Structure formats: structure tokens, C-alpha cells
Amino acid sequence: MKKILHRLIDQHSELAQRMNYSYYWEVDGHKMYNLHLVRWYEKEYNTWAKFVCTPDYMRRFREALSDKHIDMSHNYNLDMIKKLKQDYSHVSLLFSGGYDSSLVFFEFVKNGIKLDETIMMLYTEIEERFNKEFRMCGGAALEHWKHMVGEQTVLQATADDVIRQYSDEYFFFKASMEAYHMPWDMAFFPPHQHYKGASIWNPGESGITPKLEFKENSCHIKAIDKPQLFYYNKKWYVTALDSNMGTRNGLLNTIFFWLHPDNVKGLIQYARKYRDFCLRRQYDIETDDYDPHNLRDLNLKFDPDSPLSFFTLNDSIEFNHIVGRGPIYHPEAKITKEESVMGLRTETVARGRWDVGCAYAKPMGKFLEIFPECGKGFHAYNKQGKFAWIIDIDTLEIFTQEELIPNGFEGLDTVRVQGLPVDQLRKKI
């Protein structure tokens, strides 16, 4: 299978050249753009691939942070939007109506800057209940502000499209700029393969309507990057983590809005706001049921001697408010990430589409042939992560993973998520 592995790597390299990807994995002179292909290569050759941004990006990150200053009242998002409109003749926003993409959307409209295009990617007809969020949250915003959007593009594939893609047993290793956790959503369809015939309310006919085409000198904004913080050796860092890049990234000139050199100060601004929240002492523990995602029971009295703690924002209204995400249309229609992830993995079979499930078994069988250790679960496979860069949010120093933690995190007896568990918190209080 080594020949197939290297053929896939060559195909990815050619595609990435055309699409101008800014983040990728690098090993043995190869640039790779699919997390699962990277893991396959690492296993085949007993090696370790780095997750990196382009050298030009890293140079621009260092230049952007060289003045060592963050103005906490400045609108860096607006600066970013103006720069994109200056650099590209066509600016598209991947828009779901959720908190992250809505923040970017409203930065355009409230400042009187017209968006050239919004692109909404709906799930197939099998997973229709998950499209309600797009229609209620995103559709309402687009209807209200349609005069501020040049084109409203809606992409949707059908179950038959999904079945066809799974006829390729190596499909999981082919999706471009793919960092999605396994198992793959059964009805997922890559964005650059989508068809344009749908509207927000009506599905298109994939066999007739044209596929998405990229306009000359265009870019595609993807706003998914809430600050990923970690506290290590008494310092606070924000980072670009490969497993957070998600999916639906394979578009021309994809711009990760807060992981771009021109808006890195906006990311750090949000990171500092989130850190400040984590350090507040205004919440008291009432019960032994400590839930770090529930503000009603939250106490984040922080242990400064904790060797390593990770702080990850979830998608609740309260947490979005902490980092400046504004209100969205019909928030009651928004599905939690946990519900979405679980539902998208089971909905197809639950609705009796065994033809899709059987087609899905073909690439999953090949995946398990390469990674038999995943046959009883994907926890160990998914928990791995690599950093393209790491920024000290106080000193504004930027590091690669090899510069800051060449041997990984060292001197640890515990690793904690969202601070300390309740029993240790009480010992410190």
C-alpha cells in the first residue's frame, strides 16, 4: 500500500498548490493536507510529522507581534476585513448563522462593508433536522441583510452523492485540508464537491446543477477559531491546534479568520478576555457536581502551581459572550456541538438509509485495515494534537512547537482541562 500512500501525497501536494493552503503537515520533505493521511504515513515509517503554517505566515506573525502591544479596545476584526477587501477582488464568508461566522458577518454589515458572497453548506436530505439551525439562524440574518450581500450561495449534496463518494475505499484519506475526528460523519460531503442548485429552503438536484466554482482572486473566510488556551509553567498561551481545524476547509485561499497574521492581535485580545474570566473569583461551588461548562456551578479559582491546564471554549451563549461573540438570530434553534457530533454519526442509519451505511463501510473497512487499533474506539486516535505555533499572550512571543516544547510537555504529574477538579479546588480555597 506504500505506492498508494505516496500517490495520495502527490495528489494532495498538487491540489494544495492550486488552493494556496496556509496550514499543513510536513515530514520527510512532504507537505500533507489530510490528518488521516499524515497518521498513516507516521505509522508506516515510524516518524513524526510537524503541523506548520507557511514560512511567509510565520514571518508575518512575528512582524505583527513585534511591537509587543495589544489595544484591548481596538477592533482588529474590522482591520482584517478591510485588508481582505483590499487584497482580494471577491471575499466570501462560509456562513452558518452560528456565533463565530455571525460575528464576522455583522462586522461587515454594521460597518457598511458589502460582502461579495456568503456560502452556506447544508447537510443532505437525510440529516434535515440539522439544517434547521442554518435556516433559522443563518437564513434569518441573510434575509434581513440581503442588501449587504452580493451573492447568497447555498450548497447541498444528496444521499446518492454520498454513496458515490464512498465507492472509493481511500476516501477518508483524500479529503483536502481535513482534520476531522473519527469516526467520519456518515453523510459528510466535501465542500469543493458540492452542487450549487439549492436554496436555503429547497434542496437542489445534484445531477443537474453545477458544482461550486472559484472566482479569480477570491478568498473564503472560515470563522471557527475560538481561542484555545493552555497554562504551562506559570505562563498563558494561545495556539493553532491541528485537530481544531475541523473540516470543510478545501476551498481556494481559505482564510482562518483569527489564525491569520493580519488578525492575530484579535485572537490574542479574545484570549486575554477568556483568561481574565477564568481567573475571576465571583462563582462559588454549591455542590460536588463540578461542571466547568455550566456557569451556574462554576468556580475557576485557579491553582497557579498547576503544571498544565487546558481551557477550551464551548458553544454556549454564556461562553460566546465572554469573548465578544454577539447575539444571533433564533439562538434557540442552535444545536449543541455534542448533539450535532453524535447525531451526524447516527442519523443516517436511524432513518433507515442502510444503502448509505453499507457504502460507508467500504472506506471505514480500509481505515481499520490501516489502523486496526481503532476497531474498538477512536479515543486514543483523536486525542493527539499538534501546534503550528504557540503565542505567550502576555509577552507576545511566538514559538513553534519544537521551540517551546521540543520534547512535549515535561514535568507533569497531571493534565487538567478547564482548571482544577472540585476536590483540589477546595483544598486551595
C-alpha positions as CSV (number, residue, x, y, z in Angstrom):
1,M,0.0,0.0,0.0
2,K,3.0,2.3,0.1
3,K,2.6,3.2,-3.6
4,I,-1.0,4.2,-2.9
5,L,0.1,6.3,0.1
6,H,2.7,8.2,-1.9
7,R,0.3,8.6,-4.8
8,L,-2.2,10.2,-2.5
9,I,0.5,12.5,-1.1
10,D,1.4,13.6,-4.6
11,Q,-2.3,14.4,-5.4
12,H,-2.6,16.4,-2.2
13,S,0.5,18.4,-3.0
14,E,-0.8,19.4,-6.4
15,L,-4.2,20.4,-5.1
16,A,-2.7,22.4,-2.2
17,Q,-0.5,24.3,-4.7
18,R,-3.6,25.4,-6.6
19,M,-5.7,26.2,-3.5
20,N,-2.9,28.0,-1.7
21,Y,-3.3,26.3,1.7
22,S,-1.7,28.2,4.6
23,Y,-1.5,25.4,7.1
24,Y,-0.3,21.8,6.5
25,W,1.7,18.9,7.9
26,E,5.3,18.4,6.9
27,V,7.6,15.4,7.1
28,D,10.5,13.9,5.1
29,G,10.1,16.7,2.5
30,H,6.4,16.0,2.0
31,K,3.6,18.5,2.6
32,M,0.3,16.8,3.5
33,Y,-3.2,18.2,3.9
34,N,-5.2,15.4,5.4
35,L,-4.8,14.4,9.1
36,H,-5.6,10.8,8.4
37,L,-3.1,10.6,5.6
38,V,-0.5,12.1,7.9
39,R,-1.2,9.5,10.6
40,W,-0.9,6.7,8.0
41,Y,2.5,8.0,6.9
42,E,3.7,8.4,10.5
43,K,2.6,4.8,11.3
44,E,4.1,3.4,8.0
45,Y,7.5,5.0,8.6
46,N,7.6,5.3,12.4
47,T,8.1,9.0,12.2
48,W,6.5,12.3,13.4
49,A,5.1,15.0,11.1
50,K,5.1,18.6,12.1
51,F,1.9,20.8,11.8
52,V,3.0,24.2,10.4
53,C,1.9,27.3,8.7
54,T,3.7,28.6,5.7
55,P,7.1,30.3,6.2
56,D,5.5,33.6,4.9
57,Y,2.8,33.3,7.5
58,M,5.2,32.7,10.3
59,R,7.3,35.7,9.2
60,R,4.2,37.9,9.2
61,F,3.1,36.6,12.6
62,R,6.4,37.7,14.0
63,E,6.2,41.1,12.3
64,A,2.6,41.7,13.5
65,L,3.6,41.0,17.2
66,S,7.0,42.8,17.1
67,D,5.6,45.9,18.7
68,K,4.6,43.8,21.8
69,H,1.3,45.7,22.1
70,I,-2.4,44.8,22.2
71,D,-5.0,47.5,22.4
72,M,-7.9,45.8,24.2
73,S,-10.4,48.4,22.9
74,H,-9.3,48.3,19.2
75,N,-11.4,46.5,16.6
76,Y,-8.9,44.2,14.9
77,N,-11.6,42.3,13.2
78,L,-12.5,45.4,11.2
79,D,-8.9,45.9,10.2
80,M,-8.8,42.4,9.0
81,I,-12.0,42.8,6.9
82,K,-10.7,46.0,5.3
83,K,-7.4,44.3,4.4
84,L,-9.2,41.3,2.8
85,K,-11.3,43.6,0.7
86,Q,-8.1,45.4,-0.4
87,D,-6.2,42.2,-1.2
88,Y,-9.0,40.2,-2.9
89,S,-11.5,41.1,-5.6
90,H,-14.0,38.7,-4.2
91,V,-14.5,37.9,-0.5
92,S,-16.7,35.0,0.5
93,L,-17.8,34.1,4.0
94,L,-18.7,30.5,5.0
95,F,-21.8,31.3,6.9
96,S,-23.9,29.1,9.1
97,G,-25.6,31.7,11.3
98,G,-23.7,30.4,14.4
99,Y,-21.8,32.6,16.8
100,D,-18.4,32.7,15.0
101,S,-19.5,33.3,11.5
102,S,-22.2,35.8,12.6
103,L,-19.5,37.9,14.4
104,V,-17.7,38.3,11.1
105,F,-20.9,38.7,9.1
106,F,-22.0,41.6,11.4
107,E,-18.6,43.2,11.3
108,F,-19.2,43.6,7.6
109,V,-22.8,44.9,7.7
110,K,-22.6,47.2,10.8
111,N,-19.6,48.9,9.2
112,G,-21.3,49.3,5.8
113,I,-19.0,47.0,4.0
114,K,-20.7,44.7,1.5
115,L,-19.9,41.0,1.5
116,D,-19.3,39.7,-2.0
117,E,-20.7,36.3,-1.2
118,T,-22.0,34.1,1.6
119,I,-21.7,30.3,1.3
120,M,-23.9,28.1,3.3
121,M,-23.3,24.3,3.3
122,L,-26.3,22.3,4.2
123,Y,-26.4,18.7,5.2
124,T,-28.1,16.1,3.0
125,E,-31.8,15.4,3.0
126,I,-31.2,12.5,5.4
127,E,-29.9,14.9,8.1
128,E,-32.6,17.6,7.5
129,R,-33.1,18.3,11.2
130,F,-29.5,19.6,11.5
131,N,-30.3,22.1,8.7
132,K,-32.8,23.9,10.9
133,E,-30.0,25.7,12.6
134,F,-28.7,27.1,9.3
135,R,-32.2,28.1,8.1
136,M,-33.4,29.7,11.4
137,C,-30.1,31.4,12.4
138,G,-28.3,32.0,9.1
139,G,-31.4,32.3,6.9
140,A,-33.0,34.9,9.0
141,A,-29.8,37.0,9.0
142,L,-29.4,36.7,5.3
143,E,-33.0,37.8,4.7
144,H,-32.7,40.8,7.0
145,W,-29.4,42.0,5.5
146,K,-29.7,40.7,1.9
147,H,-28.9,44.2,0.6
148,M,-25.4,43.8,2.1
149,V,-24.6,40.5,0.4
150,G,-23.7,40.3,-3.3
151,E,-24.5,36.6,-3.7
152,Q,-26.1,34.0,-1.4
153,T,-24.7,30.6,-2.4
154,V,-26.3,27.5,-0.8
155,L,-24.6,24.2,-1.3
156,Q,-26.2,20.8,-0.7
157,A,-25.4,17.3,-1.7
158,T,-27.7,14.3,-1.7
159,A,-27.5,10.8,-0.2
160,D,-26.8,9.5,-3.7
161,D,-23.7,11.8,-3.9
162,V,-22.5,10.5,-0.6
163,I,-22.9,6.9,-1.8
164,R,-20.9,7.6,-4.9
165,Q,-18.0,9.1,-2.9
166,Y,-17.8,6.1,-0.7
167,S,-17.2,3.8,-3.6
168,D,-13.5,4.9,-3.2
169,E,-12.1,2.9,-0.3
170,Y,-9.4,5.5,0.3
171,F,-11.9,8.4,0.5
172,F,-11.1,9.2,4.1
173,F,-7.5,9.9,3.1
174,K,-8.4,12.1,0.1
175,A,-10.5,15.0,1.5
176,S,-8.3,18.1,1.3
177,M,-7.3,20.1,4.3
178,E,-9.1,17.6,6.5
179,A,-8.6,17.4,10.3
180,Y,-11.9,15.9,11.4
181,H,-12.1,13.5,14.3
182,M,-13.0,9.9,13.5
183,P,-15.5,8.4,13.0
184,W,-16.3,10.4,9.9
185,D,-19.9,11.8,9.7
186,M,-21.7,9.3,7.6
187,A,-23.3,11.8,5.2
188,F,-20.4,14.3,5.0
189,F,-19.6,15.7,1.6
190,P,-16.5,17.8,0.9
191,P,-17.3,21.5,0.1
192,H,-15.4,21.7,-3.2
193,Q,-17.6,18.8,-4.5
194,H,-20.9,20.5,-3.5
195,Y,-23.5,21.5,-6.0
196,K,-25.0,25.0,-6.2
197,G,-28.6,24.3,-7.1
198,A,-30.0,24.5,-3.5
199,S,-31.6,27.4,-1.8
200,I,-32.0,27.9,2.0
201,W,-35.4,26.3,1.9
202,N,-35.3,23.9,-1.1
203,P,-32.7,21.2,-2.0
204,G,-31.1,21.2,-5.4
205,E,-30.7,18.4,-7.9
206,S,-27.0,17.4,-7.8
207,G,-27.0,15.5,-11.1
208,I,-28.1,18.7,-13.0
209,T,-26.8,21.8,-11.1
210,P,-23.2,23.0,-11.4
211,K,-20.5,22.4,-8.8
212,L,-19.1,25.3,-6.8
213,E,-16.6,27.3,-8.9
214,F,-13.9,29.5,-7.5
215,K,-13.7,33.1,-8.8
216,E,-10.4,34.6,-9.8
217,N,-8.5,36.3,-6.9
218,S,-11.1,35.2,-4.4
219,C,-10.8,34.1,-0.7
220,H,-13.1,32.2,1.6
221,I,-13.3,33.2,5.3
222,K,-13.8,30.4,7.8
223,A,-14.5,31.7,11.3
224,I,-14.2,28.7,13.6
225,D,-11.2,29.7,15.8
226,K,-12.2,30.5,19.3
227,P,-9.1,30.9,21.5
228,Q,-7.5,27.6,22.6
229,L,-5.7,28.4,25.8
230,F,-3.3,26.5,27.9
231,Y,-1.5,27.3,31.1
232,Y,2.0,25.8,31.3
233,N,4.8,26.6,33.8
234,K,3.0,29.7,35.0
235,K,2.5,31.2,31.6
236,W,-0.5,31.6,29.4
237,Y,-0.5,30.6,25.7
238,V,-2.9,30.6,22.8
239,T,-2.2,28.2,19.9
240,A,-3.2,26.9,16.5
241,L,-4.0,23.2,17.1
242,D,-4.4,20.9,14.1
243,S,-7.4,18.9,15.4
244,N,-9.3,22.2,15.8
245,M,-9.1,23.0,12.1
246,G,-12.1,20.8,11.5
247,T,-13.4,20.0,8.1
248,R,-14.8,21.8,5.1
249,N,-11.5,23.6,4.5
250,G,-10.7,22.6,1.0
251,L,-11.5,25.9,-0.7
252,L,-9.4,28.4,-2.6
253,N,-7.5,30.8,-0.3
254,T,-9.2,29.6,2.9
255,I,-8.8,32.4,5.5
256,F,-9.0,31.2,9.1
257,F,-10.1,34.5,10.4
258,W,-8.4,34.5,13.8
259,L,-5.5,32.3,12.8
260,H,-4.3,34.8,10.2
261,P,-1.3,37.1,10.7
262,D,-3.4,40.1,9.9
263,N,-5.8,39.3,12.8
264,V,-3.6,37.6,15.3
265,K,-4.0,40.5,17.7
266,G,-7.7,40.0,17.5
267,L,-7.2,36.4,18.6
268,I,-4.9,37.5,21.5
269,Q,-7.5,40.1,22.5
270,Y,-10.1,37.4,22.9
271,A,-7.6,35.0,24.6
272,R,-6.9,37.6,27.2
273,K,-10.6,38.2,27.8
274,Y,-11.1,34.5,28.3
275,R,-8.1,34.2,30.6
276,D,-9.5,37.1,32.7
277,F,-12.8,35.2,33.0
278,C,-11.0,32.0,34.0
279,L,-9.2,33.9,36.8
280,R,-12.2,35.6,38.3
281,R,-13.4,34.5,41.7
282,Q,-17.1,35.5,41.5
283,Y,-18.5,32.0,41.4
284,D,-18.9,29.7,44.4
285,I,-19.2,26.0,44.4
286,E,-22.5,24.9,45.8
287,T,-22.4,21.1,45.1
288,D,-19.9,18.4,44.4
289,D,-21.2,18.2,40.8
290,Y,-18.5,20.3,39.3
291,D,-19.3,21.1,35.7
292,P,-16.8,23.5,34.1
293,H,-19.2,24.3,31.2
294,N,-22.1,25.4,33.5
295,L,-21.6,28.9,34.7
296,R,-24.2,28.5,37.5
297,D,-22.0,26.0,39.3
298,L,-18.7,27.3,38.1
299,N,-15.7,28.1,40.3
300,L,-12.4,28.7,38.5
301,K,-10.3,29.7,41.4
302,F,-7.1,28.9,39.7
303,D,-4.1,26.9,41.1
304,P,-1.0,28.9,39.9
305,D,1.1,25.8,40.6
306,S,-0.8,23.6,38.2
307,P,1.8,22.4,35.7
308,L,-0.5,22.2,32.7
309,S,-4.2,23.1,32.2
310,F,-6.2,23.5,29.0
311,F,-9.0,25.9,28.6
312,T,-11.4,25.3,25.7
313,L,-14.5,27.4,25.0
314,N,-17.7,25.5,24.2
315,D,-20.5,26.9,22.1
316,S,-22.9,28.0,24.9
317,I,-24.4,31.5,24.9
318,E,-22.6,32.4,28.1
319,F,-19.1,31.4,26.9
320,N,-19.6,33.1,23.5
321,H,-20.4,36.3,25.3
322,I,-17.1,36.2,27.2
323,V,-15.1,36.5,24.0
324,G,-17.3,39.2,22.4
325,R,-19.5,37.0,20.2
326,G,-22.7,38.9,19.8
327,P,-26.3,37.7,19.7
328,I,-27.5,35.6,16.7
329,Y,-30.9,35.1,15.2
330,H,-33.0,32.4,16.8
331,P,-30.4,31.0,19.2
332,E,-33.0,28.5,20.4
333,A,-32.6,26.7,17.1
334,K,-28.9,26.2,17.6
335,I,-27.9,22.6,18.2
336,T,-25.1,21.9,20.7
337,K,-21.9,20.5,19.4
338,E,-22.2,17.4,21.4
339,E,-25.7,16.7,20.0
340,S,-24.6,17.6,16.5
341,V,-21.5,15.3,16.5
342,M,-23.4,12.3,17.9
343,G,-26.5,12.9,15.7
344,L,-24.5,13.3,12.4
345,R,-22.8,9.9,13.1
346,T,-26.1,8.0,13.7
347,E,-28.9,9.9,11.8
348,T,-28.3,8.1,8.5
349,V,-28.9,4.6,9.8
350,A,-31.6,5.8,12.3
351,R,-33.6,7.0,9.2
352,G,-33.2,3.6,7.6
353,R,-30.7,4.6,4.9
354,W,-28.8,1.3,5.0
355,D,-27.6,1.9,1.5
356,V,-25.5,4.8,2.7
357,G,-24.4,2.8,5.8
358,C,-23.2,-0.1,3.6
359,A,-21.4,2.3,1.2
360,Y,-19.7,4.0,4.3
361,A,-18.5,0.6,5.4
362,K,-16.1,0.3,2.4
363,P,-13.8,3.2,3.3
364,M,-14.2,2.6,7.0
365,G,-13.0,-1.0,6.4
366,K,-9.9,0.3,4.7
367,F,-9.3,2.8,7.5
368,L,-9.5,-0.1,10.1
369,E,-7.2,-2.2,8.0
370,I,-4.6,0.5,8.3
371,F,-5.5,1.4,11.9
372,P,-6.7,-1.9,13.4
373,E,-6.2,-0.4,16.9
374,C,-9.3,1.8,16.2
375,G,-11.5,-1.2,15.9
376,K,-12.8,-0.7,19.4
377,G,-12.9,3.0,19.5
378,F,-11.2,6.2,18.4
379,H,-10.4,7.9,21.7
380,A,-6.6,7.4,21.5
381,Y,-6.5,8.3,17.8
382,N,-8.5,11.5,18.3
383,K,-6.7,12.8,21.4
384,Q,-3.5,13.5,19.6
385,G,-2.8,17.1,18.6
386,K,0.0,19.3,17.2
387,F,0.6,23.0,17.3
388,A,1.5,25.1,14.3
389,W,2.5,27.9,16.6
390,I,2.2,29.0,20.3
391,I,1.9,32.6,21.5
392,D,2.6,33.9,25.0
393,I,-0.4,36.2,25.4
394,D,1.4,38.4,27.8
395,T,4.9,38.8,26.2
396,L,3.6,38.2,22.6
397,E,6.5,35.9,21.9
398,I,5.6,33.3,19.2
399,F,7.1,29.8,19.2
400,T,6.9,26.8,17.0
401,Q,6.1,23.6,18.9
402,E,9.7,22.5,18.5
403,E,10.9,25.8,20.0
404,L,8.7,25.8,23.1
405,I,8.1,22.1,23.9
406,P,10.6,20.1,21.7
407,N,10.0,17.0,23.9
408,G,6.4,17.7,24.6
409,F,5.0,18.9,27.9
410,E,7.5,18.0,30.6
411,G,7.5,17.7,34.4
412,L,3.8,16.7,34.6
413,D,2.1,14.6,37.1
414,T,-1.4,15.7,36.0
415,V,-3.0,17.4,33.0
416,R,-6.2,19.2,33.7
417,V,-8.9,20.6,31.4
418,Q,-10.7,23.8,32.5
419,G,-8.6,24.2,35.7
420,L,-8.8,22.1,38.8
421,P,-11.4,19.5,39.8
422,V,-13.6,20.4,42.7
423,D,-11.8,18.4,45.4
424,Q,-8.5,20.1,44.6
425,L,-10.1,23.4,44.3
426,R,-11.4,23.2,47.8
427,K,-8.0,22.3,49.2
428,K,-6.7,25.5,47.8
429,I,-9.6,27.8,48.9
